Amino acid sequence: MAFLAGETITAGRLNRLQPATYRAAATSALAGAATLADVPGATVTFTSETANAVYVVNAVFDYRLTGTPTTLGSGNIHVDGVVQAEFAVFRDGGGSAGTSATVTQVYRGTLGAAGSHTIKLVASPVAGQQINIYSSITVTIYEVA
């Protein structure tokens, strides 16, 4: 964001220079099998003041085996209802019930319009897996104008 010589700087523009951070943790477990199901509680809703704000999401998925799964489980984010391209993938690697692992993924994108936005964790644990309450989402918003 550039300031021109002689330009009056408003408090609103100065406030947008500082990134805004939001965080939410899961409030209960999500058991498999599920497909792109909301991780309970891991949702942030915020308002951007300008169009084309940039978001950076740190998604943390805490997987726990509850049985003997035979395939991959995955986590992702929805941005305003649209699933994003990258996945955080978990493979049990022959673990037994009670085994757990933390899987992370970082996402970056642009919000088209100013206004209210919702970003949330979604997951697809298979039978024998669950997403634990130690999962969380941290969203940082950078206003660009």
KEDRENSE-306025 format. One record per residue (C-alpha): residue in three letters; x, y negated, z negated; residue number from 1. Coordinates in steps of 0.2 Angstrom, whole numbers, plus 2048, in hexadecimal, padded with zeros to 3 digits. Layout:
BEGIN
[pt ALA,[X,Y,Z],NUM]
...
//
This chain:
BEGIN
[pt MET,[800,800,800],1]
[pt ALA,[808,7F0,806],2]
[pt PHE,[805,7DF,7FE],3]
[pt LEU,[807,7D0,80A],4]
[pt ALA,[810,7C0,805],5]
[pt GLY,[804,7B4,7FE],6]
[pt GLU,[7F6,7C1,7FC],7]
[pt THR,[7EB,7C1,7EC],8]
[pt ILE,[7ED,7D2,7E3],9]
[pt THR,[7DE,7D8,7DB],10]
[pt ALA,[7DD,7E3,7CB],11]
[pt GLY,[7D4,7F1,7D6],12]
[pt ARG,[7E3,7F2,7E2],13]
[pt LEU,[7EF,7F2,7D4],14]
[pt ASN,[7E5,800,7CB],15]
[pt ARG,[7E6,80B,7DB],16]
[pt LEU,[7F9,80A,7DB],17]
[pt GLN,[7F8,816,7CC],18]
[pt PRO,[7F4,828,7D0],19]
[pt ALA,[7E4,82F,7C7],20]
[pt THR,[7E6,840,7BF],21]
[pt TYR,[7D7,84C,7BA],22]
[pt ARG,[7D8,85D,7B2],23]
[pt ALA,[7CC,86B,7AE],24]
[pt ALA,[7CF,87D,7A7],25]
[pt ALA,[7C4,88C,7A9],26]
[pt THR,[7B7,88E,79B],27]
[pt SER,[7B4,8A1,79E],28]
[pt ALA,[7BB,8AF,7A8],29]
[pt LEU,[7B5,8B4,7BA],30]
[pt ALA,[7B4,8C7,7BC],31]
[pt GLY,[7B6,8CF,7CD],32]
[pt ALA,[7B0,8D4,7D9],33]
[pt ALA,[7AC,8C2,7DF],34]
[pt THR,[7AF,8B8,7EF],35]
[pt LEU,[7B3,8A6,7EE],36]
[pt ALA,[7AA,8A4,7DD],37]
[pt ASP,[7AC,895,7D2],38]
[pt VAL,[7B8,897,7C4],39]
[pt PRO,[7AD,891,7B5],40]
[pt GLY,[7B2,880,7AF],41]
[pt ALA,[7C0,87D,7BB],42]
[pt THR,[7B8,86F,7C4],43]
[pt VAL,[7BD,85C,7C5],44]
[pt THR,[7B1,84F,7CC],45]
[pt PHE,[7B8,83D,7CF],46]
[pt THR,[7B5,82D,7D9],47]
[pt SER,[7C2,827,7E5],48]
[pt GLU,[7C1,814,7E9],49]
[pt THR,[7C8,815,7FB],50]
[pt ALA,[7C7,820,80A],51]
[pt ASN,[7D5,82C,80E],52]
[pt ALA,[7DB,82E,7FC],53]
[pt VAL,[7E8,83C,7FB],54]
[pt TYR,[7E5,84A,7EE],55]
[pt VAL,[7F2,856,7E7],56]
[pt VAL,[7EB,865,7DE],57]
[pt ASN,[7F4,871,7D3],58]
[pt ALA,[7EA,881,7D1],59]
[pt VAL,[7EE,88E,7C4],60]
[pt PHE,[7E5,89F,7C4],61]
[pt ASP,[7E8,8AB,7B6],62]
[pt TYR,[7E4,8BC,7BC],63]
[pt ARG,[7E1,8CB,7B0],64]
[pt LEU,[7DF,8DD,7B5],65]
[pt THR,[7CF,8E5,7AD],66]
[pt GLY,[7D1,8F5,7B7],67]
[pt THR,[7DB,8FC,7C6],68]
[pt PRO,[7D8,8F0,7D5],69]
[pt THR,[7DE,8F6,7E6],70]
[pt THR,[7DF,8E6,7F0],71]
[pt LEU,[7E3,8D4,7EF],72]
[pt GLY,[7DA,8C7,7E4],73]
[pt SER,[7DB,8B4,7E9],74]
[pt GLY,[7D8,8A3,7E3],75]
[pt ASN,[7D5,893,7ED],76]
[pt ILE,[7CD,882,7EB],77]
[pt HIS,[7BD,87A,7F2],78]
[pt VAL,[7BE,867,7F6],79]
[pt ASP,[7AD,860,7F7],80]
[pt GLY,[7A6,871,7FB],81]
[pt VAL,[7B3,876,808],82]
[pt VAL,[7BF,884,805],83]
[pt GLN,[7D1,880,808],84]
[pt ALA,[7DE,88A,813],85]
[pt GLU,[7EB,890,807],86]
[pt PHE,[7E8,89E,7FA],87]
[pt ALA,[7F0,8A2,7EA],88]
[pt VAL,[7F1,8B5,7EC],89]
[pt PHE,[7F3,8C2,7DE],90]
[pt ARG,[7F7,8D5,7E0],91]
[pt ASP,[7F8,8E0,7D1],92]
[pt GLY,[807,8E9,7D6],93]
[pt GLY,[802,8F9,7CD],94]
[pt GLY,[7FE,8F1,7BD],95]
[pt SER,[7F2,8F8,7B0],96]
[pt ALA,[7E3,8F0,7A7],97]
[pt GLY,[7E9,8E2,79C],98]
[pt THR,[7F7,8DC,7A8],99]
[pt SER,[7F6,8CA,7AC],100]
[pt ALA,[7FE,8BE,7B8],101]
[pt THR,[7FD,8AB,7BB],102]
[pt VAL,[7FC,8A6,7CD],103]
[pt THR,[7FE,894,7D3],104]
[pt GLN,[7FB,88A,7E3],105]
[pt VAL,[7FD,878,7E8],106]
[pt TYR,[7F2,86F,7F4],107]
[pt ARG,[7F3,85E,7FC],108]
[pt GLY,[7E6,856,807],109]
[pt THR,[7DC,846,80B],110]
[pt LEU,[7CB,841,806],111]
[pt GLY,[7C2,839,814],112]
[pt ALA,[7B6,82D,80C],113]
[pt ALA,[7B6,823,7FC],114]
[pt GLY,[7AA,829,7EF],115]
[pt SER,[7A6,838,7E4],116]
[pt HIS,[7B0,848,7E7],117]
[pt THR,[7B1,859,7DF],118]
[pt ILE,[7BF,865,7DF],119]
[pt LYS,[7BE,876,7D7],120]
[pt LEU,[7C7,887,7D5],121]
[pt VAL,[7BF,895,7DE],122]
[pt ALA,[7C5,8A7,7DD],123]
[pt SER,[7C2,8B8,7E5],124]
[pt PRO,[7C8,8C5,7D8],125]
[pt VAL,[7C5,8D7,7DE],126]
[pt ALA,[7BD,8E4,7D3],127]
[pt GLY,[7C9,8E7,7C4],128]
[pt GLN,[7CF,8D5,7C4],129]
[pt GLN,[7C9,8C6,7BB],130]
[pt ILE,[7CE,8B3,7BA],131]
[pt ASN,[7D1,8AF,7A8],132]
[pt ILE,[7CE,89F,79E],133]
[pt TYR,[7E0,89A,7A0],134]
[pt SER,[7DD,894,7B2],135]
[pt SER,[7DC,882,7B5],136]
[pt ILE,[7DC,874,7C3],137]
[pt THR,[7E6,864,7C2],138]
[pt VAL,[7E1,857,7D0],139]
[pt THR,[7EB,847,7D3],140]
[pt ILE,[7E4,83A,7DE],141]
[pt TYR,[7EE,82D,7E7],142]
[pt GLU,[7E4,81E,7EE],143]
[pt VAL,[7EC,818,7FF],144]
[pt ALA,[7E5,807,801],145]
//
